[in-house]
């Protein structure tokens, strides 16, 4: 259980970094708005990443996860999927922003 003093310290820390987070979110929303100015850039991003995602999924489906020889392939594919999923996450969020 936290003491009152420790709780105050934690809340003070939150008060310090919360404005930084708020500003970053506003900047990100501004970037998202610029990305989708004509409505077509967003579709292009989704279209561009769909084929690589399909190919990566196909490769992952055909790689035996128990075979140690496939470890490097799996690691590379997972790293790429993480990068692409970040893009997809931002695109999805952009589509659902209440702007």
Secondary structure, DSSP 8 states (H G I E B T S, - for coil): ---HHHHHHHHHHHHHHHHHHHHHHHHHHHHHHHHTTTSHHHHHHHHHHHHHHHHHHHHHHHS-TT-GGGHHHHHHHHHHHHHHHHHHHHHHHHHT---
